[in-house]
Amino acid sequence: MTFQTINPATEDVVSNYSYFSDQTIDEKIERAYSAFNDWKTTSFDKKKHLLHTLARLLEDQKEQLGHLITIEMGKPLKQSVAEIEKCAWVCDYYAENGLNFLQNEQIKTEARLSYIHYAPLGPVLAIMPWNFPFWQVFRFAAPSLMAGNVALLKHSPNTTGCALAIEKLFKEAGFPEGAFTTLLADIPQIEPILANPKVKALTLTGSTKAGQSASQLAAKYLKKCVLELGGSDPYLILDDADLEKAAEICLSGRMLNTGQSCIAAKRFIVTKKRAVQFTELVAEKVKSYTYGDPEENHPLGTMARKDLRESLHRQVSESIAKGAKCLTGGQIPSGKGYFYPATLLTEVSKGMPAYDQELFGPVGAIITATDESDAVRIANDTSFGLGAAIITNDTDKAAHLAEQHLEFGAVFINDFVKSDPRLPFGGVKSSGYGRELSLLGIHEFVNAKTIYIK
Ligand SMILES: O=CCCCC(=O)O
């Protein structure tokens, strides 16, 4: 079966592709498995060298690779180039720290010697989304390969050019054939991949629905799985907050990647004491988030696909129909390209999509709480649990709220939520389970083997 990639800014076809046959997929899994048998015993020095080489290739090619991201999913070019730089960072990070993270860990028992040894698992299937088409892949691949696993990538069809470019980069850096393989696989082909005994684990970044389907298959075939799913990150503006700063943080967190991020600031929660002033500031600042040709670096690019723009617009319209006020945006512009304007909704409340669901686009939603404890209640009143932020001058109080009261995988105080190779990344509730990045990320796809010597 064939499919196309479309430039969302021009609606032109970028390329035509065909899905691999089942037989090709089986052969590629076979090759990955045999690559694993050598790769697992390859020295850390060699793996470190290859990851550093990959990082340099990414840096050298960041303009072309950034351009590829932009034409496939519509991100402003500058942000695409920054994404490639971040991929280089995660490669360097695991090249430098991987050995240390995977050292044997001695544990004192009655034995002469007892310890944990971290052994790789084998080929890991990564199902990845289009919104950060390089970064999401590298943040899984760098630690996994450093740990001695090999990677099989099933990418989102609209970023197939990126998927193939990533495979090429691994080859150019000198990784052995089969260490990183892109599978042009259609959704029905995922089950046989997971059923294959040579595929040992699954990592998926994507929607909660995609995570539910894939993890059911992982459970059926008893494959270890990590899920990084959606989010509806609340940003709590405490009563003492500098509102100017709060408005900036909320909008930076909301508009990055044209709002198409699991960790975007989806709900701005402010108490009624400060709501009017905060809303005025956000309404003023949101005007600077103009959209335009992603190659020209406007703050906003396009939505990645037409259907995604339509479903976002449905969520906005339904929220308005249920009583939300639209202060700016909220209309699909005429003309070519899947653009959506920066939109600000106020008077958002429970029962509206802007409160209950994830809005994957440049739409800010202001929710008014009666007081700070009501703000915390509202923050947790979601099925998601990925990230949250608190804006305040009282960082002790914020740390207490973050530790004791907020049900999220990360809480950022006085900054917007972001991923960082040095810090664990992942969620709770419908945002998934497991952690990526940091020490925890590299330990997800290893067999923590107990060795006991009497
Ligand atoms: O949709 C998820 C976005 C993750 C972005 C990041 O890791 O920075």
The ligand as an SDF file (V2000), in Angstrom:
LIG
                    3D

  8  7  0  0  0  0  0  0  0  0999 V2000
    4.4300   15.3560   22.8800 O   0  0  0  0  0  0  0  0  0  0  0  0
    5.4190   15.3000   23.6630 C   0  0  0  0  0  0  0  0  0  0  0  0
    6.4090   16.3250   23.5440 C   0  0  0  0  0  0  0  0  0  0  0  0
    7.6780   16.1370   24.3160 C   0  0  0  0  0  0  0  0  0  0  0  0
    8.5180   17.3230   24.0570 C   0  0  0  0  0  0  0  0  0  0  0  0
    9.8180   17.2490   24.7330 C   0  0  0  0  0  0  0  0  0  0  0  0
   10.3050   16.1950   25.0800 O   0  0  0  0  0  0  0  0  0  0  0  0
   10.4370   18.2990   24.9230 O   0  0  0  0  0  0  0  0  0  0  0  0
  1  2  2  0
  2  3  1  0
  3  4  1  0
  4  5  1  0
  5  6  1  0
  6  7  2  0
  6  8  1  0
M  END
$$$$
